[in-house]
Amino acid sequence: MRLRTPAARHHAELEAPRPPILGIETPDDPARWAAEHREELRSLVRNHGAVLVRGLELCDAAGAEAVFHQLGTLMVEREGFAARRRYADGVYSSSKWPPNQAMCLHHELSYSLQVPELLLFACLVAPYIGGATPLADSQPVLASLPRDLVEHFERAGWLLIRNYREDVGTTVSEAFGTDDRNAVERYCRDNDIRFEWGPGGALRTWQRRSAIVRHPVTGGRCWFNQAAFLNAWTMDPEVREYLVDVYGKDALPFDTCFGDGEPIGADQVRVINEAFEANATREPWHTGDLMIVDNIRTAHGRDPFEGEREMVVALANAVSVTAAP
């Protein structure tokens, strides 16, 4: 189905299981085009949860950054779960993740008190096999989950436990932007994160968050968390077994449980990830594409891929979310 938009010669294609795709004639100045069509793009994102813009022909990080600044107020990432390359303030590479492993669908920084309203992606180099960014609307995901599981998360929320160290996972300086203990401790206290220092500067943290929130614009109930994605059962089995053998079950780079401390079982993690995948849409990346995602309504992931894949990303428009009764 093709949806006409207010912009002449532009059209948005809506065809399941693909995300909305806005095809445009390549402009002379992509940043100016983004500024002129900001409201049209925001309308598509409000109505559909995301939009992929094809035709901007973004070719480098500086061009992507210029477009990003026209679409939102960029955030400096804190507490990232994987390392990124920084191109400029608020402009990063995609998270480092093994190309042969899928990155399960999730909502970015759902464990933070200030979360990005929008995610911005620019594809500078598309892989020749795989590498799509699947998307899933969190409201049908929520509706499809077992009622008893949802009720437990409503009552207890979810708890993220992280271990920061130099030899595996994310380091303190990568996650917090500093290795100054006093600054890290202030950040943790300001953001309701319990912490404990270990030998050699290792840091262990606990943060309890709501699993179901109200969308700040629509008021809709959204499944908004990383309880399955950052759970040990979602890790590649060989990687999990190795890390447990070397560091112990309580010292994994990250793990999750219900907010009351009850473990989230492997079957429950599987049910959540299957609900995401059952509601997922995906479109292969083309070099030059831009995608705008409502981070609170729409989960995203990454398919395995072969070949070079170069993405530039930004987190935009920091907001606070509240638990949905």
N, C-alpha and C positions, 0 to 999 in steps of 0.2 A: 504494500500500500504506500502511496506517495502523498505526503502532507505538504501542501503549499505553505510557505512562510511569507511574512510581510516583505522580505527582501526580494527584489526582482531577480529572476534567473537563478534563485536558490531553491532547493527542495530538500525536504527531509524524508528519507526512506524509512518506513516502519515495517519490518518484516521479521517475525519471530523465526528462529531464535537469534536474531541479530539485534544489536543495540541500534537506536536511532542514528542514522547517518545523514549529515548535512553536506551535500555536494555543492561546491562553489567554483566559480571561475577564479583562477589564481590571481590574486591582487598584486599590484606593484609594491604595496607596503602592507604586509600582514598585520603589523601592530596597529596601524590606523584602521584597517578593516575590522579588527577585533574591537577597537574602541567604538566604531560606528555601529556595530551590530551586537554590542554587549547585552542590551536588553532582550533582543531576539534570542540570543544564546541562553540567557538566564531563564527565559520563558520555556524553552525546550527542556532545559534541565529540571525546572520545577514540574513540568508536566510528565516527564518520562524518566527522571532520575539520572540521566546522562545523555550526552550527545557526542558523536564522533564527527569532527569536521574534516572533510577530505577536499584538498585543493589548495590549502595554504602553502604547501611545499616548504615547510620549515626544514632548514638544512644545517643549522648549527645552534649551539647553546645560547649564544647572544641573541639570535632571532627568536628563539623560544622564550627567553627571559623577557624580551620586549613585549611579546604577546601576553605572557602571563601577567605582567604588571597592568595590562588593560582590563583584566578579567577579575581581579581580586587583590586583596591586601595579603602579601606573602608572609608566611610564618617561618621563623627559625625553628627547625626541628629539635626537640629534646626528647630523650628516652626512646630513641629509635631502637628497634629490635635487631637490626642488621646494619652493617656499615654502608655508607654511601660516599660517593665523591661529591664534593661541594664545588659548584661552578661559580656561584655568587651568593649573596645573602638570600636565603630562601629558595635557592635553585640548586637541585641535586641530580645525581644519577639515580637510577632505580636501585633498590636494595640489592646488595650482593647475595645471590642465592644460587645454588648449583643449577646449571642450565638443564640437567637431565631430571630434575625434580620439580614437581608442580608446587606452586605456592598456593595454598588453600585460600578460598575466599574469606575475606575479613574486612573490617572497618578500621581505617588507619587511625592510630593513636587513641583507640577507644578506651584505653586505660589512663588517659591523661584527664586533668580537670578542664583544660582548654583544648578543644579538638578542632581540627579543620572542617569547616563547612563544605569546602570544595577541594577536590583533587584535580590537578592539571597535569596532563601527560602530553609530551611531544615525542614522536618517533623520528629519530634522525637516521637510523639504519634499521630496516626491518629484516628479521631472520628469514632464511629461505624455507625453513620448516618450523611450524609451531610458533610458540611465543606470544599467542594472543593474550589479552587481558580480559578474562571472563568477568561479567557483571551479574549481580543478582539483587533484585528488589527485596529489601529486608522485611517488608510487610507480608507478602505471601510466604516468605521463609518462616516467619513467626507463626502464621496461621497453619502451616503444615507440620509443625513440631508437636510431639506428644504433649498433651495437656499437663500431665504430672511433671514432666521435665520443665515446662515453662513455669509452672507454679513454684517449683523449687527455686528456679533462678529469680522469679519475682520476689520471693521471700528473702532469699539470702544474698542475691547478687553473685558476683564472681570475684575470685581472688587471684591476682597475678603474683607469682614469686619469681624473682630474678636473681641471678648470680653473675656479677660483673668481675671479670679477671682478665689478665693480660694474655693468657695462652689459649683461650677458647671463647667463642661468643663475642659479645660487645664489651669494650673496655669502658671504664668510668669516664674517661675523657671523651670518647666517642659519643656516649649517651648524654652526658651532661654539659659538654662543651668546655670542661675544665677538669683538672685533677686536683684542684684545691679542696681539701676536705671540708673546710668551713663553708665554702660556697655550695658544695654538694649537699651538705647537711641542711643549709638554709633552704635550698630548693626542695628537698624532701619534706621538711616541716611545712613549708608553704603549700605543698601539693598533696598533703595527707598521705605520705608514703612513710611507712615504718622502715627503719634501716638498722643494719648491724655491720660493723667493720670486721674483717677477718685478717688472717696473716697475709703479709705481702701486699697490702692495699686492696685486697679483695673486698667486695661489697655485696651484701645480700639485702634485698628489699621485698616488702610486701605491700600491695595496694589493693584495696577492696573497692569495686565499682559496681554500678547498676548494670544489669544485663539487658534491660528493656527500657527505652527512653522515649520521651515525647519529642517529635521533630520540632525544632524551634520555630519553623515557619508554618507548617501545616497542622501541627498538633497531633499527627498520627503516631500510633504506637509502632516503634521500630525495634527489631532485634539488632542490638548495637553492642558488640563485644568481640573479643578475640579469645574467648574461652576454649574453643576447639582448636583454632589455628595455633595458639601458643601452648597447647597441651602436649605433654610428652608423647601421648599416643599418636599424635599427628606426625611426629618425626619419622624419617626413614628408619625402619626397624634396625638396620645394621648400625646406623649412626647412634640411635638411642641406646642400643646394647653396649656399644663401645663407650659412650659417655658415662653410662651407669657403672660400667666395669672400672673405668679409670677414676671417676670423680665421686660416684655414689649417687643414689636416686635423689637425695636432697640437695645436690649441688649442680644440677643441670643448669644451662644458661637461662632457661625459662621453663615454667610449668604453671598449670592453673588448677584450681579446684573451686567448688562452690564457696560462696562467701562465708559460710558457717564452718568451713574446714573439711567438709565431706569430699572425698575424692570424686572426680568426674571420670566415670569408667570408660573403657575402650569402646563399648557398645554405644554409650551416649555420645562420645566424640564422633563415632561413625554416623549416627543418626543426624547430627547437626551438619556434618560435612556433606552428607547425601542430600539433605534439604537444600543446602546452598546450590549444589550441582544440579538438582532437579529444576531449579528456577533460574539457571544461568543462561545468559546470552553471550555470544562471542563473535568477533569479526577479526580476521587476520589483519595485522598491521600493514599499512603501506607507508613507505618512507615519505615523510612530510606531514603525516596525520597529526591532528590535535584531538585530544579527548578531554571533556570536562565532566566530572562525576560529582554528584551530591553524595558526599562521604557518609552522611548520617542515614540517608534512605538506602543507599546502594553499596553493597559489598563488592570488592574487586579481588582478583587473584592474578596468577600468571601461569600459563601453560608451559610445559617443558619445550625446549627449542634446540635447533641445530643451526650453526652459523653465527655470524656476528649479530648482536641485538643491542642497539644503543638508544636509550631513552633518557629524556630530561623531564624531571617532575618537579612540582611545587605543591605545597600545602597552603591553602588560602582561607582567609576570613575566620579567624579564631572565634569560637563560640563555646558557651557552656551548655550542657544538656542536663535535664532533670529526669529522675526516674518516673516511669509511667505506671500509675496505679492500675 
